[in-house]
Amino acid sequence: MVSSAGSLDLERPGVNGDVATAFTYNGDGTVATIVKTYNDGVTTATYTKTFTYTSGQVTGISKWVKS
């Protein structure tokens, strides 16, 4: 996978680390966020992508935000 704006490439060859992915959902069952937590054995980083909707249709997807 090639990193580009909005992409998140945490599983790179030669890098020992674990990526856990979690989803949160809105009341109507649509995806609110995707949360990826990366641990390389030394540090842990969390990245979140947020989805916005209008009338049930996706109208916005954020870039990955590190928290």
C-alpha positions in Angstrom: 0.0 0.0 0.0 1.3 3.4 -0.9 0.8 6.2 1.6 -1.0 9.3 0.3 -3.2 12.0 1.6 -5.9 10.2 3.6 -4.2 6.8 3.5 -2.8 5.1 6.5 -0.1 2.5 6.0 0.9 1.1 9.4 1.7 -2.4 8.3 4.9 -1.9 6.5 7.3 -4.8 5.7 10.2 -5.1 8.2 8.3 -3.2 10.9 7.3 -5.3 13.9 4.0 -3.9 15.2 0.4 -4.6 15.7 -2.6 -2.7 14.3 -6.0 -3.0 16.0 -9.0 -1.7 14.1 -12.2 -0.6 15.8 -15.4 0.9 14.4 -18.0 3.2 16.1 -21.5 3.5 14.7 -24.2 6.1 14.7 -27.7 5.4 16.0 -28.9 4.5 12.5 -26.1 1.9 12.1 -23.9 3.9 9.8 -20.2 4.0 10.5 -19.2 7.1 12.6 -15.5 6.4 12.9 -12.7 4.0 12.2 -10.1 3.9 14.9 -6.7 2.2 14.3 -4.3 1.7 17.2 -0.7 0.9 16.3 1.9 -0.5 18.7 5.5 -1.1 17.6 6.6 -2.5 21.0 7.8 0.9 22.1 5.1 3.4 21.4 1.4 3.3 20.8 -0.4 5.7 18.4 -4.1 6.0 17.6 -5.5 7.3 14.3 -9.1 8.2 13.7 -11.1 8.7 10.5 -14.6 10.3 10.8 -17.5 10.0 8.5 -20.3 12.6 8.2 -23.7 12.0 6.6 -26.6 14.1 5.2 -29.9 12.3 4.7 -28.2 8.9 5.1 -25.6 9.6 2.5 -21.9 10.0 3.2 -21.0 13.6 2.7 -17.6 13.8 4.2 -14.7 11.6 5.2 -11.9 13.1 7.3 -8.2 12.4 6.8 -6.6 10.2 9.4 -6.1 12.2 12.6 -3.5 11.1 15.1 -4.5 11.4 18.8 
